[in-house]
């Protein structure tokens, strides 16, 4: 998801450095546990000391002896080097200590996060997590069972009825700012942990961590918007409304943007005064658990943020069905969203759904191709296409079709695919080998349906879950590859004759999340923005989200909006109060 945000609208810039500079310029007094004199290196050292003292297993940093051993190993292996894939080579160099050391604790065992602290799971289940780009072990993470969910909901309820329920908006705002500061202060660890856990390019993850901080900051300010109103209805009646937190929120997020999705969910809930039990995907809970630790460190009271990683059909379903949950907020696939909607129907639970997408990218013959081609490449291959807003259906005006397909495919083939931790990498690995198999299966379906694979289309060899940028041309919109969310680095390119057909094809899909229009005719851009059934439209711009602007879907892409004032509303109930201000007795029937 190419997130434009306050500190960085250019995805190539180092957003986190900017955010840090901003911190150092004017906001040092708000940094948690940081004196005004402390520089970045001190912060890093502080983080390292903390990690080393708190966690039983050391940082993955090689000693001098290890490096020598690694170098020896490298020399021994030199002949095989030429046969290796670049990502394998990078990984080897990292592990041999030749490439820069990493900032995160590896082999750490993460607990659940309940009632303000890391706890052992009652379920007793601990899973080994591996790096999708290398297959190497990364960390161990506890998985929550039903008893753990019960405990988390109990803690959330107690916090709601206790300290958090009494915490005034200005204090909630201060705490959200403090959490944003803590994310910035710990950005290197969070970025590396996320990169290694998800396999995405570090250049993308940097922006996502920065945007997570910005998101908390934006909601810290947006708290000021929470207010009821008085409505003059005449007579001797005073009428006003109150806004109250909806209660305990169950939040479920997917694996593609773990920390950013958690930030999108947590910040509006906390701004509204709710407490939360959040379930990350079992494969990617690490940064979300660190986020909860940071929340506790900056003073967010125990029980307000609880994290229960676990499988969806068991732990997730139990959480959704739990009678102690007042509102469910879900981000994930349309199939799961539909199941969750069913579970919420009988108890009439408040619900918001951010679901899948198959978003169109319309390129007219009058478009500026110098922007349209690289931006269209970016809009599908960002996050290796594992993005709800990926513009995976490129619709091109017939007269431009062949030229566009060639130019797009050449540009896609030039992308740097490789070690996610390499700053130059533009596309890392997919989330798992199993997911890569699913993506490849859909490409095979496309071949059988008659699509032409112009570039890519075969899995990369090696341990990592890599799949190359793939272009399917000669696609018709009725084909499965044009209708189903592939959720990988695969684009379908479909021709159209004129504007009316472009709109028809764009809307001829069950999803409606985002769309982009490339044209040099401003009137056409605005006209199409009204005609395309999507929650977000870009005109000559691939970006889809910015803190403060609503993000969400039409049709089966869900309902409710993230990232905006609309989101806070989803965590509030509105109560209407009528008051008699007349001096007369109130006796409507004259009894
Ligand atoms: P998924 O639906 O399989 O899983 C998402 C989450 O739901 C995970 O935490 C999973 O454990 C949980 N889950 C699964 N079954 C459940 C059940 N029966 N009850 C409760 N929880 C359950 O989706 P995924 O494959 O992990 O994520 C990719 C999907 O998410 C894509 O469709 C993508 O478009 C969508 N997505 C949407 C947005 C958005 O903002 N619209 C953002 C990111 C991802």
Boltz pocket constraint, residues with backbone or C-beta under 6 A from the ligand:
constraints:
  - pocket:
      binder: B
      contacts: [[A, 252], [A, 253], [A, 254], [A, 255], [A, 256], [A, 257], [A, 279], [A, 280], [A, 281], [A, 282], [A, 310], [A, 311], [A, 312], [A, 313], [A, 314], [A, 315], [A, 316], [A, 317], [A, 320], [A, 331], [A, 332], [A, 333], [A, 334], [A, 335], [A, 336], [A, 337], [A, 339], [A, 340], [A, 354], [A, 355], [A, 356], [A, 357], [A, 387], [A, 388], [A, 389], [A, 485], [A, 487], [A, 513], [A, 552], [A, 553], [A, 557], [A, 558]]
      max_distance: 6.0
